[in-house]
């Protein structure tokens, strides 16, 4: 079954809507320059309110090690997601399951996957010079198919209820990750879009 992660959660209403719709994981962005940033302590309050068996993921972009540890302690996230240029030793040093993100521009963008031997999975997002994620743009999914040889793939980048079925049929990823594709505005989700996205994925699972 393809897993679903709803990323960029900033409030309890959106978190509970995603949980009720059947999300497997929720992402909390601890990158202050993002419009979807959430304070780790506030994320902790939301995570404490979630039903069991939903994974909480902390998203970081080239963060100081002390901040990562602080955010983990404050929020209670159980999985780390590294969205910057973090090297393998840095990612491994926290002793927690982690997802390494690769922003896909071309096949060369994926050449370093093999260096992250202890990553639990790889999230492939669309490359943009302007922002590290949440662009709402897709990339050539043939490259995601090729990347499956290196490990479990989480497909992201411009996914919506309208195109996620095609993406799953083509790539057969371990999971799909959506943020802007289920938003009413940056940082605010649309409950109906969340339900339609997840129900579309479940039909194919």
C-alpha positions in Angstrom: 0.0 0.0 0.0 1.4 3.4 -1.0 1.9 5.6 2.2 0.7 9.2 2.3 2.5 12.0 4.0 0.8 15.4 4.4 3.5 18.0 4.9 3.5 21.6 6.1 1.1 21.1 9.0 0.8 24.4 10.9 -2.4 23.9 13.0 -4.4 21.3 14.9 -7.4 21.6 12.5 -5.4 20.6 9.5 -3.6 17.8 11.4 -6.8 16.2 12.6 -8.4 16.5 9.1 -5.4 14.7 7.6 -5.5 12.1 10.4 -9.2 11.5 9.9 -8.7 11.2 6.1 -6.2 8.4 6.7 -2.8 10.0 6.4 0.1 7.8 7.4 2.4 10.7 8.3 2.4 14.4 8.9 5.3 16.7 8.3 6.2 19.7 10.4 8.5 22.3 8.9 11.2 23.6 11.3 12.7 26.0 8.7 12.0 29.6 9.7 12.2 30.9 6.1 9.3 28.7 5.0 5.7 30.0 5.0 4.8 26.7 6.5 7.2 27.0 9.5 5.9 25.9 12.9 7.5 26.4 16.3 8.7 23.0 17.7 6.8 23.4 20.9 3.5 24.1 19.0 4.2 21.1 16.8 4.5 19.1 20.0 1.1 20.2 21.2 -0.4 19.1 17.8 1.5 15.7 17.8 0.2 15.0 21.4 -3.3 15.4 20.1 -2.9 12.9 17.2 -4.4 9.4 17.2 -2.0 6.5 17.4 0.0 5.1 14.5 0.5 8.3 12.7 4.2 9.2 12.1 5.3 12.7 12.9 8.2 14.0 10.7 10.4 17.0 11.4 11.6 18.8 8.3 14.9 20.6 8.5 17.0 22.6 5.9 20.7 22.7 6.8 20.0 23.2 10.4 22.4 23.5 13.3 22.8 20.2 15.1 21.7 21.7 18.4 18.6 23.1 16.8 17.7 19.7 15.5 18.1 18.1 18.9 16.1 21.0 20.5 13.3 20.6 17.9 13.1 16.8 18.4 12.9 17.2 22.2 10.3 19.9 22.0 8.1 18.4 19.4 8.4 14.7 19.8 8.8 13.9 16.1 10.0 10.4 15.5 11.5 10.8 12.0 13.8 13.4 10.6 13.7 14.8 7.1 16.7 16.6 5.7 15.8 18.9 2.9 19.2 20.7 2.4 22.7 19.8 1.5 23.3 17.8 4.7 26.1 15.1 4.3 25.6 11.5 5.3 27.6 11.7 8.5 25.5 14.6 9.7 22.2 12.8 8.9 23.5 9.6 10.6 24.6 11.4 13.8 21.2 11.8 15.4 20.6 8.1 15.7 17.0 8.4 14.4 15.3 7.2 11.3 15.7 9.8 8.6 14.5 10.7 5.1 17.0 12.4 2.8 15.5 14.8 0.2 16.9 15.2 -3.3 15.7 18.1 -5.4 15.6 16.7 -8.9 16.8 18.7 -11.8 18.4 15.9 -13.9 19.8 12.4 -13.4 23.0 14.0 -12.0 20.8 15.3 -9.1 20.4 11.7 -7.9 24.1 10.6 -8.1 24.6 10.9 -4.4 21.8 8.6 -3.3 24.1 5.7 -2.8 26.2 7.7 -0.2 23.3 7.8 2.3 23.5 4.1 3.3 21.4 4.5 6.4 18.6 6.6 5.1 15.3 5.0 5.6 14.0 6.4 2.3 14.7 9.1 -0.2 12.2 11.9 -1.0 12.4 13.3 -4.5 11.1 16.8 -4.9 11.3 19.3 -7.8 14.3 21.5 -8.0 13.8 25.2 -7.8 16.3 28.0 -7.4 13.8 30.1 -5.4 12.8 27.7 -2.6 13.8 24.3 -1.2 10.4 22.8 -1.4 6.6 23.3 -1.7 7.0 24.6 -5.2 3.8 22.9 -6.6 5.8 21.8 -9.7 6.3 18.2 -10.9 9.5 16.7 -12.4 10.2 14.0 -14.9 9.0 10.9 -13.1 11.1 8.6 -15.2 14.0 9.7 -13.0 12.1 8.6 -9.9 11.6 5.2 -11.5 15.4 5.0 -12.0 16.1 6.1 -8.4 14.2 3.1 -7.0 17.3 1.0 -7.6 18.9 3.0 -4.6 16.1 2.5 -2.0 12.6 3.3 -1.0 11.3 6.4 -2.8 8.9 9.0 -1.6 7.5 10.9 -4.5 6.8 14.7 -4.0 6.7 17.8 -6.2 3.4 19.2 -7.6 1.2 16.2 -6.6 -2.5 16.8 -6.5 -5.7 14.6 -6.4 -5.8 15.1 -10.1 -2.3 13.7 -11.0 -1.4 11.4 -8.1 -3.0 8.3 -9.7 -0.9 8.7 -12.8 2.2 9.3 -10.6 1.6 6.1 -8.6 1.0 4.0 -11.7 4.2 5.2 -13.3 6.6 5.2 -10.3 5.1 2.8 -7.8 6.7 4.7 -5.0 6.9 3.6 -1.3 5.0 6.8 -0.4 3.7 10.1 -1.8 4.2 13.4 -0.1 2.0 16.5 -0.7 1.9 20.0 0.7 0.9 22.8 -1.7 -1.4 20.4 -3.6 -3.8 20.2 -0.7 -3.7 23.8 0.4 -6.2 26.6 0.4 -3.3 29.0 1.0 0.4 28.6 2.0 0.4 27.1 5.4 -3.4 26.4 5.5 -4.7 23.1 4.2 -8.0 22.4 2.5 -9.8 19.4 4.2 -11.6 18.4 1.0 -8.4 18.4 -1.1 -6.8 16.2 1.6 -9.7 13.8 1.5 -9.7 13.6 -2.3 -6.0 13.1 -2.4 -5.9 10.3 0.1 -9.0 8.5 -1.3 -7.4 8.6 -4.8 -4.2 7.0 -3.4 -6.2 4.3 -1.5 -8.1 3.3 -4.6 -4.8 2.3 -6.2 -3.4 0.6 -3.1 
